[in-house]
């Protein structure tokens, strides 16, 4: 029994350091920023939506600092994030959770996944011991470089997403001795999670509050996915899935660019939460809302390296919290004009019907606030 969520965890591993005590019932939302720079207007638009979604139904909010990619972390960026959220009136419950405090938990999950094979099925008591000769492992080492993968792949569906061509999966299947030899020689490698490639391709379906019914075929649309990088860092897809499951998150709000990732995370969730075999339909499933993206005046998605719309610059120019909240509410379609307001002014009657009425990506001018 998992001591955070009270759920049975089929992988037989408990939470490590960085545990969060979360009530087992009710709505639980989360802020999940990466401390790689100052938050910008697009980040705050999504965080306002996440806060409203949970708080309007009397739910709780977790603040999780996703600092697992250490090379990208900037000193003090976590404090900037907390200060900006507080300034905007977007509160959270309990102490912030840092992914860097939960590495033992991710290690436990990875070890358990490495002990399973794809052959596990209903009624099979032995799911393998991780021995390469016993069957195709669910998680396997990958020796491919990014250049190798780009050379062997084509972008998927025109969006630039590259599906792994399965090079090392075939090597594992056809010549496990060669894989053992490479590992023994200390060859650098990542660890990939095998997607089901049976007749239905591992179909994942979920309903999104903004974009409606979604269907993805894991093998075709995502391919085998890295869950631990070659540099030893745990991948986002594994960490965020384990965190959301452990912390009892029921309400997830983020950008539409993560719709594909949601399908993958639901598959991983099914593995971690105790399905009898790899399952793309874990229960219970959180509610999702994927937001249209926010672009700058040139039609390019906002990024932290573009300073003109980050919270530090806006606050230094004298832009008020009410102006930022009002503008983000307008981007969400919650008011007809970007008039200043408080976050709590938007709680009464909030639901996803109004934001879902306009699914076009938002575009903001270089100077959306007239501060004189």
FIKE-484312 format. One record per atom (N, C-alpha, C): residue in three letters; x, y, z. Coordinates in steps of 0.02 Angstrom, whole numbers, padded with zeros to 5 digits, always signed. Example, Ala and Ser with C-alpha at 12.3 -4.5 7.8 and 13.67 -1.06 7.14 Angstrom:
BEGIN
ala+00660-00284+00390
ala+00615-00225+00390
ala+00660-00165+00390
ser+00642-00112+00354
ser+00684-00053+00357
ser+00645+00002+00394
# end
This chain:
BEGIN
unk+00043-00060+00000
unk+00000+00000+00000
unk+00044+00062+00000
unk+00032+00108-00046
unk+00072+00168-00050
unk+00051+00216+00005
unk+00100+00241+00043
unk+00084+00281+00102
unk+00068+00353+00085
unk+00075+00372+00022
unk+00055+00440+00002
unk-00017+00441-00022
unk-00033+00395-00068
unk-00100+00397-00097
unk-00149+00348-00066
unk-00122+00298-00030
unk-00165+00247-00003
unk-00186+00196-00055
unk-00154+00199-00115
unk-00171+00152-00168
unk-00122+00094-00167
unk-00144+00037-00193
unk-00098-00018-00203
unk-00053-00003-00262
unk+00012-00010-00252
unk+00060+00003-00305
unk+00086-00064-00330
unk+00069-00083-00390
unk+00083-00149-00415
unk+00157-00164-00423
unk+00200-00112-00428
unk+00271-00124-00435
unk+00304-00140-00369
unk+00267-00135-00315
unk+00293-00154-00251
unk+00345-00107-00223
unk+00341-00042-00240
unk+00389+00006-00214
unk+00352+00062-00181
unk+00378+00086-00125
unk+00348+00142-00090
unk+00380+00207-00109
unk+00356+00262-00082
unk+00384+00327-00098
unk+00450+00337-00062
unk+00496+00369-00096
unk+00559+00385-00065
unk+00557+00454-00035
unk+00615+00488-00032
unk+00617+00555-00004
unk+00576+00602-00047
unk+00556+00658-00017
unk+00515+00706-00053
unk+00442+00687-00053
unk+00420+00646-00004
unk+00350+00626-00001
unk+00305+00686+00013
unk+00243+00682-00010
unk+00194+00733+00003
unk+00132+00699+00031
unk+00105+00724+00085
unk+00044+00696+00111
unk-00015+00732+00079
unk-00054+00695+00042
unk-00110+00723+00005
unk-00173+00686+00024
unk-00227+00723+00035
unk-00290+00691+00052
unk-00310+00643-00003
unk-00339+00587+00016
unk-00357+00535-00032
unk-00421+00549-00071
unk-00458+00601-00054
unk-00520+00617-00089
unk-00519+00689-00112
unk-00563+00706-00159
unk-00570+00775-00182
unk-00524+00791-00239
unk-00530+00853-00263
unk-00492+00877-00320
unk-00422+00898-00296
unk-00371+00876-00332
unk-00302+00896-00318
unk-00271+00919-00383
unk-00256+00983-00387
unk-00222+01011-00444
unk-00149+01021-00429
unk-00112+01045-00480
unk-00041+01057-00468
unk-00013+01110-00514
unk+00033+01150-00485
unk+00079+01191-00524
unk+00142+01148-00532
unk+00170+01146-00592
unk+00229+01105-00603
unk+00280+01142-00646
unk+00307+01198-00622
unk+00354+01237-00662
unk+00425+01208-00660
unk+00462+01222-00714
unk+00533+01206-00717
unk+00573+01269-00700
unk+00617+01266-00652
unk+00654+01326-00631
unk+00713+01342-00676
unk+00699+01351-00740
unk+00751+01364-00789
unk+00754+01437-00810
unk+00715+01479-00777
unk+00713+01550-00793
unk+00651+01582-00764
unk+00643+01645-00777
unk+00585+01682-00752
unk+00523+01661-00790
unk+00467+01653-00756
unk+00405+01634-00788
unk+00380+01691-00832
unk+00349+01673-00889
unk+00324+01724-00934
unk+00248+01723-00936
unk+00220+01766-00977
unk+00147+01774-00979
unk+00112+01709-00997
unk+00141+01670-01043
unk+00110+01607-01061
unk+00109+01557-01004
unk+00163+01556-00965
unk+00164+01512-00906
unk+00109+01532-00857
unk+00101+01597-00846
unk+00053+01620-00797
unk-00019+01609-00820
unk-00030+01613-00885
unk-00096+01597-00913
unk-00115+01525-00897
unk-00067+01479-00904
unk-00081+01409-00888
unk-00088+01398-00813
unk-00049+01433-00773
unk-00053+01424-00700
unk-00118+01453-00673
unk-00141+01508-00701
unk-00205+01535-00681
unk-00260+01484-00696
unk-00258+01454-00755
unk-00309+01404-00773
unk-00307+01344-00726
unk-00247+01321-00708
unk-00240+01264-00663
unk-00268+01281-00594
unk-00253+01340-00570
unk-00276+01362-00504
unk-00352+01369-00503
unk-00381+01400-00554
unk-00453+01407-00557
unk-00488+01339-00561
unk-00460+01294-00600
unk-00491+01229-00609
unk-00498+01191-00544
unk-00446+01195-00502
unk-00448+01160-00437
unk-00486+01200-00385
unk-00470+01263-00378
unk-00499+01303-00324
unk-00574+01315-00333
unk-00598+01319-00395
unk-00669+01331-00407
unk-00711+01273-00382
unk-00681+01215-00374
unk-00716+01156-00348
unk-00694+01138-00277
unk-00663+01186-00244
unk-00643+01175-00175
unk-00584+01129-00168
unk-00544+01122-00221
unk-00488+01075-00220
unk-00425+01105-00192
unk-00374+01061-00187
unk-00309+01079-00163
unk-00261+01090-00221
unk-00208+01127-00208
unk-00156+01140-00258
unk-00088+01121-00229
unk-00050+01083-00268
unk+00018+01065-00251
unk+00065+01108-00293
unk+00119+01130-00263
unk+00172+01162-00302
unk+00230+01113-00306
unk+00245+01091-00367
unk+00300+01045-00379
unk+00352+01078-00423
unk+00412+01086-00397
unk+00466+01116-00435
unk+00501+01061-00474
unk+00495+01062-00540
unk+00520+01008-00582
unk+00593+01023-00602
unk+00636+01011-00554
unk+00707+01028-00561
unk+00750+00967-00575
unk+00721+00917-00607
unk+00757+00855-00618
unk+00811+00862-00672
unk+00802+00908-00718
unk+00852+00920-00771
unk+00901+00972-00744
unk+00948+00949-00704
unk+00992+00994-00667
unk+01031+01043-00711
unk+01055+01024-00770
unk+01092+01073-00811
unk+01050+01134-00830
unk+00984+01127-00831
unk+00941+01183-00851
unk+00920+01227-00793
unk+00932+01205-00732
unk+00908+01241-00673
unk+00950+01303-00661
unk+00916+01359-00651
unk+00950+01422-00634
unk+00944+01434-00559
unk+00998+01455-00526
unk+00994+01472-00455
unk+00940+01525-00442
unk+00901+01513-00389
unk+00849+01560-00366
unk+00787+01560-00410
unk+00785+01524-00466
unk+00726+01525-00508
unk+00665+01497-00471
unk+00675+01450-00426
unk+00619+01424-00387
unk+00589+01479-00344
unk+00631+01521-00316
unk+00606+01576-00274
unk+00570+01628-00315
unk+00594+01641-00376
unk+00559+01687-00421
unk+00489+01661-00436
unk+00485+01596-00449
unk+00420+01565-00465
unk+00372+01574-00407
unk+00394+01557-00347
unk+00350+01563-00288
unk+00330+01635-00275
unk+00377+01680-00284
unk+00361+01751-00273
unk+00310+01776-00324
unk+00317+01756-00387
unk+00270+01778-00439
unk+00201+01749-00427
unk+00197+01685-00409
unk+00132+01654-00395
unk+00098+01689-00336
unk+00136+01703-00284
unk+00108+01738-00226
unk+00085+01808-00245
unk+00124+01842-00284
unk+00107+01910-00308
unk+00041+01910-00346
unk+00030+01858-00385
unk-00031+01853-00425
unk-00091+01826-00386
unk-00080+01805-00324
unk-00134+01778-00284
unk-00150+01706-00298
unk-00103+01670-00328
unk-00112+01599-00344
unk-00078+01557-00290
unk-00116+01539-00239
unk-00087+01505-00182
unk-00085+01430-00192
unk-00049+01395-00148
unk-00044+01322-00150
unk-00045+01296-00078
unk-00052+01231-00072
unk-00058+01199-00006
unk+00005+01162+00011
unk+00028+01168+00073
unk+00086+01132+00095
unk+00151+01160+00069
unk+00204+01124+00084
unk+00271+01145+00062
unk+00282+01125-00011
unk+00321+01165-00048
unk+00338+01145-00117
unk+00374+01078-00117
unk+00361+01039-00169
unk+00395+00975-00179
unk+00447+00984-00235
unk+00507+00959-00222
unk+00561+00963-00272
unk+00574+00894-00300
unk+00573+00889-00366
unk+00587+00824-00396
unk+00657+00799-00378
unk+00703+00844-00368
unk+00771+00824-00350
unk+00774+00788-00283
unk+00721+00794-00242
unk+00718+00758-00179
unk+00687+00689-00186
unk+00666+00671-00246
unk+00629+00609-00256
unk+00666+00559-00301
unk+00731+00567-00307
unk+00769+00524-00352
unk+00766+00451-00331
unk+00765+00438-00266
unk+00761+00368-00243
unk+00696+00336-00267
unk+00642+00374-00266
unk+00577+00348-00289
unk+00580+00329-00363
unk+00608+00374-00403
unk+00613+00359-00475
unk+00658+00299-00487
unk+00710+00293-00448
unk+00755+00235-00454
unk+00718+00170-00439
unk+00676+00172-00387
unk+00638+00113-00369
unk+00591+00092-00426
unk+00557+00140-00454
unk+00511+00125-00509
unk+00548+00097-00569
unk+00604+00130-00586
unk+00642+00106-00644
unk+00668+00035-00633
unk+00692+00021-00573
unk+00717-00046-00558
unk+00660-00097-00565
unk+00601-00080-00541
unk+00545-00126-00547
unk+00524-00137-00619
unk+00525-00084-00659
unk+00508-00091-00730
unk+00560-00133-00766
unk+00622-00125-00747
unk+00675-00164-00780
unk+00670-00238-00763
unk+00631-00255-00711
unk+00622-00324-00693
unk+00564-00357-00727
unk+00533-00323-00776
unk+00476-00351-00811
unk+00492-00361-00884
unk+00455-00406-00915
unk+00463-00418-00987
unk+00397-00406-01022
unk+00402-00395-01087
unk+00341-00382-01127
unk+00295-00442-01128
unk+00321-00502-01112
unk+00280-00562-01118
unk+00230-00569-01062
unk+00233-00526-01010
unk+00187-00531-00954
unk+00115-00525-00980
unk+00072-00569-00959
unk+00003-00567-00981
unk-00044-00592-00928
unk-00108-00589-00941
unk-00157-00611-00893
unk-00144-00684-00876
unk-00144-00699-00811
unk-00137-00767-00789
unk-00065-00791-00785
unk-00016-00749-00804
unk+00053-00769-00800
unk+00081-00746-00733
unk+00105-00793-00694
unk+00131-00776-00629
unk+00202-00749-00633
unk+00242-00773-00681
unk+00311-00752-00687
unk+00318-00699-00741
unk+00332-00638-00720
unk+00339-00583-00768
unk+00412-00571-00786
unk+00454-00619-00774
unk+00523-00611-00794
unk+00566-00580-00741
unk+00630-00589-00744
unk+00677-00564-00695
unk+00723-00511-00723
unk+00710-00490-00784
unk+00754-00441-00816
unk+00811-00473-00855
unk+00816-00539-00854
unk+00867-00574-00893
unk+00850-00567-00967
unk+00898-00543-01006
unk+00885-00531-01077
unk+00864-00594-01113
unk+00887-00652-01089
unk+00870-00714-01123
unk+00800-00738-01107
unk+00769-00709-01056
unk+00703-00733-01033
unk+00646-00704-01073
unk+00659-00655-01114
unk+00606-00622-01152
unk+00624-00549-01162
unk+00589-00516-01207
unk+00605-00447-01222
unk+00589-00404-01161
unk+00638-00369-01131
unk+00625-00328-01072
unk+00578-00270-01088
unk+00539-00251-01039
unk+00496-00193-01046
unk+00538-00130-01052
unk+00595-00128-01017
unk+00642-00072-01021
unk+00709-00100-01045
unk+00737-00069-01096
unk+00799-00096-01125
unk+00849-00040-01137
unk+00914-00057-01138
unk+00966-00007-01149
unk+00967+00014-01223
unk+00978+00078-01234
unk+00982+00105-01302
unk+01048+00142-01310
unk+01087+00122-01360
unk+01153+00150-01372
unk+01153+00202-01428
unk+01095+00219-01454
unk+01090+00266-01510
unk+01103+00337-01487
unk+01139+00375-01528
unk+01145+00447-01516
unk+01087+00483-01549
unk+01079+00546-01534
unk+01027+00586-01566
unk+01037+00588-01642
unk+01100+00592-01662
unk+01114+00594-01734
unk+01094+00528-01767
unk+01106+00473-01732
unk+01086+00407-01759
unk+01011+00405-01770
unk+00974+00430-01720
unk+00901+00427-01723
unk+00874+00473-01778
unk+00902+00533-01783
unk+00879+00579-01836
unk+00892+00549-01905
unk+00949+00517-01912
unk+00966+00489-01978
unk+00920+00432-01998
unk+00893+00396-01948
unk+00852+00337-01962
unk+00778+00351-01958
unk+00758+00413-01944
unk+00688+00428-01932
unk+00665+00486-01975
unk+00599+00493-01977
unk+00568+00551-02009
unk+00522+00584-01959
unk+00516+00650-01959
unk+00469+00683-01913
unk+00399+00655-01921
unk+00364+00650-01865
unk+00297+00619-01865
unk+00243+00672-01875
unk+00199+00660-01922
unk+00139+00701-01932
unk+00154+00775-01942
unk+00214+00790-01965
unk+00229+00859-01982
unk+00241+00905-01923
unk+00243+00878-01861
unk+00251+00922-01803
unk+00322+00919-01775
unk+00367+00885-01809
unk+00436+00882-01787
unk+00450+00828-01736
unk+00399+00794-01711
unk+00409+00740-01663
unk+00440+00680-01699
unk+00492+00653-01670
unk+00527+00597-01701
unk+00512+00533-01663
unk+00486+00484-01697
unk+00472+00419-01668
unk+00535+00376-01673
unk+00557+00348-01617
unk+00617+00307-01617
unk+00609+00248-01664
unk+00659+00236-01708
unk+00652+00183-01759
unk+00661+00112-01734
unk+00677+00103-01670
unk+00679+00035-01642
unk+00745-00001-01652
unk+00799+00035-01666
unk+00863+00003-01681
unk+00887-00043-01625
unk+00889-00017-01564
unk+00915-00057-01508
unk+00863-00107-01482
unk+00800-00094-01496
unk+00750-00144-01479
unk+00761-00207-01522
unk+00775-00197-01585
unk+00789-00254-01629
unk+00854-00289-01609
unk+00904-00249-01588
unk+00966-00280-01565
unk+00954-00322-01503
unk+00914-00297-01457
unk+00897-00334-01396
unk+00861-00399-01413
unk+00817-00395-01461
unk+00778-00455-01480
unk+00820-00506-01516
unk+00864-00482-01562
unk+00899-00528-01607
unk+00967-00550-01580
unk+00999-00508-01539
unk+01066-00525-01516
unk+01077-00499-01445
unk+01043-00527-01394
unk+01052-00504-01325
unk+01123-00510-01301
unk+01162-00557-01328
unk+01232-00563-01307
unk+01271-00501-01326
unk+01256-00471-01383
unk+01290-00410-01404
unk+01273-00352-01357
unk+01212-00351-01333
unk+01192-00299-01286
unk+01230-00307-01220
unk+01234-00369-01197
unk+01271-00382-01135
unk+01344-00362-01142
unk+01372-00376-01200
unk+01442-00358-01211
unk+01452-00282-01210
unk+01407-00246-01241
unk+01413-00173-01241
unk+01407-00145-01170
unk+01360-00172-01132
unk+01352-00149-01063
unk+01415-00165-01022
unk+01442-00224-01031
unk+01503-00244-00995
unk+01562-00200-01013
unk+01563-00176-01075
unk+01617-00132-01097
unk+01607-00060-01075
unk+01552-00046-01042
unk+01539+00022-01018
unk+01514+00070-01070
unk+01484+00046-01123
unk+01456+00090-01174
unk+01401+00134-01145
unk+01405+00198-01160
unk+01353+00244-01136
unk+01286+00227-01166
unk+01234+00231-01126
unk+01168+00211-01150
unk+01114+00245-01109
unk+01057+00253-01141
unk+00996+00273-01106
unk+00955+00210-01093
unk+00897+00219-01060
unk+00851+00163-01050
unk+00784+00183-01081
unk+00758+00140-01125
unk+00695+00153-01160
unk+00641+00106-01135
unk+00581+00133-01134
unk+00521+00095-01118
unk+00490+00070-01183
unk+00481+00005-01189
unk+00452-00024-01250
unk+00377-00011-01252
unk+00354+00013-01309
unk+00282+00022-01320
unk+00252-00043-01347
unk+00191-00060-01327
unk+00160-00121-01353
unk+00150-00116-01428
unk+00171-00168-01463
unk+00165-00168-01537
unk+00122-00226-01561
unk+00070-00242-01522
unk+00024-00294-01542
unk-00023-00267-01596
unk-00075-00304-01611
unk-00118-00287-01668
unk-00149-00218-01662
unk-00169-00198-01602
unk-00201-00133-01595
unk-00150-00078-01581
unk-00086-00095-01577
unk-00034-00045-01569
unk-00035-00011-01502
unk-00069-00038-01452
unk-00072-00007-01387
unk-00111+00059-01389
unk-00174+00055-01402
unk-00215+00115-01410
unk-00230+00147-01343
unk-00218+00212-01337
unk-00235+00251-01278
unk-00288+00302-01297
unk-00342+00303-01259
unk-00396+00352-01270
unk-00408+00391-01206
unk-00419+00455-01213
unk-00438+00496-01155
unk-00477+00556-01180
unk-00516+00585-01136
unk-00555+00645-01152
unk-00520+00706-01123
unk-00514+00757-01164
unk-00483+00819-01142
unk-00538+00872-01137
unk-00535+00912-01085
unk-00586+00963-01074
unk-00587+01016-01128
unk-00531+01025-01162
unk-00527+01075-01215
unk-00535+01044-01284
unk-00498+00991-01297
unk-00494+00963-01365
unk-00535+00900-01375
unk-00572+00880-01324
unk-00618+00824-01332
unk-00584+00756-01334
unk-00615+00708-01368
unk-00590+00639-01370
unk-00523+00635-01407
unk-00475+00600-01376
unk-00409+00592-01404
unk-00393+00518-01410
unk-00361+00499-01465
unk-00340+00430-01476
unk-00269+00429-01501
unk-00226+00391-01469
unk-00157+00383-01491
unk-00140+00308-01493
unk-00101+00290-01544
unk-00071+00223-01546
unk+00001+00230-01523
unk+00016+00199-01468
unk+00081+00211-01436
unk+00139+00194-01482
unk+00137+00136-01514
unk+00194+00116-01557
unk+00202+00163-01616
unk+00147+00183-01646
unk+00150+00225-01706
unk+00161+00299-01690
unk+00127+00324-01639
unk+00126+00396-01626
unk+00181+00419-01578
unk+00206+00373-01537
unk+00257+00393-01489
unk+00321+00352-01495
unk+00315+00288-01505
unk+00374+00245-01509
unk+00406+00235-01440
unk+00454+00190-01438
unk+00488+00175-01375
unk+00521+00239-01349
unk+00511+00253-01285
unk+00527+00318-01256
unk+00581+00313-01203
unk+00628+00359-01203
unk+00680+00362-01152
unk+00649+00379-01085
unk+00664+00339-01034
unk+00642+00356-00966
unk+00701+00369-00919
unk+00761+00351-00942
unk+00822+00376-00909
unk+00872+00392-00962
unk+00898+00453-00959
unk+00941+00478-01011
unk+01011+00449-01007
unk+01050+00457-01060
unk+01118+00431-01062
unk+01163+00466-01011
unk+01145+00527-00991
unk+01184+00562-00940
unk+01164+00543-00870
unk+01118+00495-00863
unk+01098+00470-00798
unk+01038+00504-00768
unk+01015+00559-00798
unk+00957+00595-00771
unk+00892+00559-00790
unk+00845+00558-00744
unk+00780+00529-00758
unk+00743+00575-00806
unk+00707+00545-00852
unk+00670+00583-00902
unk+00606+00612-00873
unk+00586+00667-00901
unk+00524+00701-00880
unk+00465+00654-00879
unk+00457+00614-00931
unk+00397+00572-00938
unk+00389+00524-00879
unk+00444+00496-00856
unk+00440+00450-00799
unk+00427+00489-00735
unk+00466+00541-00722
unk+00461+00577-00659
unk+00393+00608-00649
unk+00367+00642-00700
unk+00303+00676-00691
unk+00246+00627-00681
unk+00249+00569-00713
unk+00197+00519-00706
unk+00197+00491-00635
unk+00256+00473-00611
unk+00261+00446-00543
unk+00239+00499-00492
unk+00259+00561-00502
unk+00240+00614-00456
unk+00164+00624-00454
unk+00133+00629-00512
unk+00061+00640-00513
unk+00023+00582-00480
unk+00047+00522-00491
unk+00015+00464-00460
unk+00025+00464-00385
unk+00087+00473-00362
unk+00102+00472-00291
unk+00066+00528-00253
unk+00060+00586-00284
unk+00033+00644-00250
unk-00043+00650-00256
unk-00073+00600-00287
unk-00146+00600-00291
unk-00175+00654-00335
unk-00137+00676-00385
unk-00161+00730-00430
unk-00219+00705-00472
unk-00274+00742-00470
unk-00334+00723-00508
unk-00349+00773-00564
unk-00313+00829-00566
unk-00330+00884-00611
unk-00266+00911-00642
unk-00258+00901-00708
unk-00196+00921-00741
unk-00212+00970-00797
unk-00180+01029-00794
unk-00190+01081-00844
unk-00121+01099-00872
unk-00114+01099-00938
unk-00051+01115-00970
unk-00063+01129-01044
unk-00010+01143-01081
unk-00016+01162-01151
unk-00034+01104-01197
unk-00064+01121-01254
unk-00085+01070-01302
unk-00027+01032-01332
unk+00034+01059-01328
unk+00092+01024-01353
unk+00107+00960-01314
unk+00073+00951-01257
unk+00084+00892-01216
unk+00028+00841-01223
unk-00016+00849-01271
unk-00069+00799-01282
unk-00039+00730-01295
unk+00011+00728-01337
unk+00043+00664-01353
unk+00076+00634-01291
unk+00108+00677-01251
unk+00140+00654-01190
unk+00089+00626-01140
unk+00028+00652-01141
unk-00023+00626-01096
unk-00037+00553-01110
unk-00040+00534-01174
unk-00052+00464-01191
unk+00004+00420-01163
unk+00066+00442-01171
unk+00123+00404-01144
unk+00120+00400-01068
unk+00103+00456-01036
unk+00102+00456-00963
unk+00045+00412-00935
unk-00010+00408-00972
unk-00063+00362-00950
unk-00040+00289-00955
unk-00002+00274-01007
unk+00025+00206-01013
unk+00073+00191-00955
unk+00119+00237-00941
unk+00166+00227-00885
unk+00128+00222-00820
unk+00077+00264-00812
unk+00036+00262-00751
unk+00006+00193-00741
unk-00017+00162-00795
unk-00045+00096-00789
unk+00006+00045-00766
unk+00068+00052-00788
unk+00121+00007-00767
unk+00137+00015-00693
unk+00141+00078-00672
unk+00162+00092-00603
unk+00106+00080-00553
unk+00044+00089-00574
unk-00012+00086-00526
unk-00038+00015-00515
unk-00007-00034-00546
unk-00023-00103-00528
unk-00067-00140-00576
unk-00067-00120-00640
unk-00104-00160-00689
unk-00072-00229-00694
unk-00112-00280-00709
unk-00086-00349-00713
unk-00034-00355-00768
unk-00040-00315-00820
unk+00009-00314-00873
unk+00010-00244-00902
unk+00059-00226-00944
unk+00060-00158-00972
unk-00007-00139-01002
unk-00036-00086-00975
unk-00104-00067-00995
unk-00107+00006-01011
unk-00137+00025-01067
unk-00145+00095-01084
unk-00205+00128-01051
unk-00241+00092-01007
unk-00301+00120-00977
unk-00299+00114-00901
unk-00255+00154-00868
unk-00251+00151-00796
unk-00315+00179-00764
unk-00329+00158-00702
unk-00387+00183-00666
unk-00367+00202-00596
unk-00387+00259-00569
unk-00426+00311-00604
unk-00382+00356-00646
unk-00411+00387-00696
unk-00376+00432-00740
unk-00388+00504-00718
unk-00337+00546-00713
unk-00348+00616-00697
unk-00389+00650-00752
unk-00418+00707-00736
unk-00451+00749-00786
unk-00398+00795-00816
unk-00400+00802-00882
unk-00350+00842-00917
unk-00382+00902-00953
unk-00345+00956-00955
unk-00362+01013-00997
unk-00298+01038-01029
unk-00293+01034-01095
unk-00235+01056-01131
unk-00252+01122-01166
unk-00214+01173-01151
unk-00229+01240-01173
unk-00197+01257-01240
unk-00230+01299-01280
unk-00196+01328-01338
unk-00132+01363-01316
unk-00082+01364-01359
unk-00018+01394-01342
unk-00022+01470-01349
unk+00026+01504-01316
unk+00030+01577-01320
unk+00092+01595-01360
unk+00082+01632-01414
unk+00136+01653-01459
unk+00150+01727-01451
unk+00209+01747-01472
unk+00225+01819-01472
unk+00196+01852-01535
unk+00212+01915-01544
unk+00183+01952-01600
unk+00203+01924-01668
unk+00261+01889-01671
unk+00284+01860-01734
unk+00256+01790-01745
unk+00214+01766-01699
unk+00185+01700-01706
unk+00228+01644-01681
unk+00280+01660-01642
unk+00326+01611-01614
unk+00307+01599-01541
unk+00305+01536-01521
unk+00285+01519-01453
unk+00329+01555-01402
unk+00298+01582-01350
unk+00336+01616-01298
unk+00385+01569-01265
unk+00445+01594-01250
unk+00496+01555-01217
unk+00530+01599-01164
unk+00560+01566-01115
unk+00591+01604-01060
unk+00650+01647-01083
unk+00680+01629-01139
unk+00737+01669-01163
unk+00713+01736-01193
unk+00648+01743-01205
unk+00620+01806-01230
unk+00598+01846-01169
unk+00636+01896-01151
unk+00628+01929-01087
unk+00570+01978-01083
unk+00546+02004-01139
unk+00500+02061-01138
unk+00435+02045-01101
unk+00414+01981-01099
unk+00351+01964-01067
unk+00360+01921-01005
unk+00421+01921-00977
unk+00430+01882-00916
unk+00410+01924-00855
unk+00396+01890-00800
unk+00369+01923-00742
unk+00417+01974-00712
unk+00482+01960-00715
unk+00530+02008-00689
unk+00529+02073-00725
unk+00528+02070-00792
unk+00527+02131-00833
unk+00461+02168-00824
unk+00406+02131-00826
unk+00340+02164-00820
unk+00333+02198-00752
unk+00353+02165-00699
unk+00348+02195-00632
unk+00393+02256-00626
unk+00453+02253-00654
unk+00499+02309-00651
unk+00471+02370-00689
unk+00431+02357-00741
unk+00400+02411-00779
unk+00340+02442-00745
unk+00319+02412-00690
unk+00261+02438-00654
unk+00195+02405-00670
unk+00196+02351-00709
unk+00135+02314-00723
unk+00110+02283-00658
unk+00046+02288-00644
unk+00018+02263-00581
unk-00004+02190-00588
unk-00011+02158-00530
unk-00035+02089-00530
unk-00105+02085-00560
unk-00147+02134-00545
unk-00215+02134-00572
unk-00215+02139-00648
unk-00168+02177-00676
unk-00163+02181-00749
unk-00143+02114-00779
unk-00095+02080-00749
unk-00072+02016-00775
unk-00129+01965-00770
unk-00162+01961-00712
unk-00217+01914-00704
unk-00273+01928-00754
unk-00290+01992-00763
unk-00343+02010-00809
unk-00326+01992-00881
unk-00263+02002-00899
unk-00242+01985-00967
unk-00245+01910-00978
unk-00221+01872-00928
unk-00223+01799-00934
unk-00295+01773-00936
unk-00339+01805-00897
unk-00410+01786-00899
unk-00440+01798-00967
unk-00419+01853-00999
unk-00442+01868-01067
unk-00416+01816-01116
unk-00353+01796-01109
unk-00325+01744-01152
unk-00364+01679-01145
unk-00389+01666-01084
unk-00428+01606-01072
unk-00501+01613-01095
unk-00520+01673-01116
unk-00589+01684-01137
unk-00637+01695-01080
unk-00610+01710-01021
unk-00653+01718-00962
unk-00681+01788-00955
unk-00655+01835-00992
unk-00684+01901-00995
unk-00673+01930-01064
unk-00718+01973-01087
unk-00716+01996-01157
unk-00658+02043-01172
unk-00632+02076-01122
unk-00576+02123-01131
unk-00525+02110-01076
unk-00462+02129-01086
unk-00410+02114-01036
unk-00410+02163-00978
unk-00468+02173-00947
unk-00472+02220-00891
unk-00440+02191-00829
unk-00406+02232-00788
unk-00375+02207-00727
unk-00426+02175-00681
unk-00406+02122-00647
unk-00448+02090-00598
unk-00406+02047-00552
unk-00436+02024-00497
unk-00403+01978-00451
unk-00420+01906-00471
unk-00375+01861-00456
unk-00386+01791-00473
unk-00451+01765-00440
unk-00463+01786-00379
unk-00523+01761-00344
unk-00587+01788-00374
unk-00583+01843-00411
unk-00643+01868-00445
unk-00668+01820-00498
unk-00625+01774-00521
unk-00641+01729-00577
unk-00667+01661-00554
unk-00666+01649-00489
unk-00685+01583-00464
unk-00758+01567-00472
unk-00800+01616-00459
unk-00872+01604-00460
unk-00895+01585-00531
unk-00921+01525-00537
unk-00948+01502-00600
unk-00897+01477-00650
unk-00833+01472-00630
unk-00784+01448-00678
unk-00799+01376-00699
unk-00797+01364-00764
unk-00796+01296-00790
unk-00758+01299-00857
unk-00750+01241-00889
unk-00709+01237-00948
unk-00747+01251-01013
unk-00811+01265-01009
unk-00850+01276-01069
unk-00826+01338-01107
unk-00814+01392-01071
unk-00794+01454-01104
unk-00724+01449-01135
unk-00673+01427-01098
unk-00607+01420-01130
unk-00608+01373-01190
unk-00649+01320-01187
unk-00650+01271-01241
unk-00685+01297-01304
unk-00717+01355-01300
unk-00752+01382-01358
unk-00703+01409-01411
unk-00641+01422-01393
unk-00592+01449-01440
unk-00527+01410-01432
unk-00511+01367-01481
unk-00452+01325-01476
unk-00393+01351-01516
unk-00399+01411-01543
unk-00343+01439-01581
unk-00288+01461-01533
unk-00226+01455-01556
unk-00170+01479-01516
unk-00176+01555-01507
unk-00156+01577-01449
unk-00160+01649-01434
unk-00097+01685-01458
unk-00105+01748-01476
unk-00048+01789-01496
unk-00050+01854-01458
unk+00006+01872-01427
unk+00008+01933-01387
unk+00059+01982-01418
unk+00045+02046-01414
unk+00092+02095-01440
unk+00154+02099-01396
unk+00205+02132-01422
unk+00267+02139-01384
unk+00257+02179-01321
unk+00210+02225-01321
unk+00196+02266-01262
unk+00120+02266-01249
unk+00094+02214-01217
unk+00022+02210-01207
unk-00005+02256-01153
unk+00039+02286-01113
unk+00017+02328-01057
unk+00039+02400-01069
unk-00009+02445-01063
unk+00005+02516-01074
unk+00022+02547-01006
unk+00087+02546-00991
unk+00109+02573-00926
unk+00146+02638-00940
unk+00119+02691-00914
unk+00150+02758-00927
unk+00176+02788-00862
# end
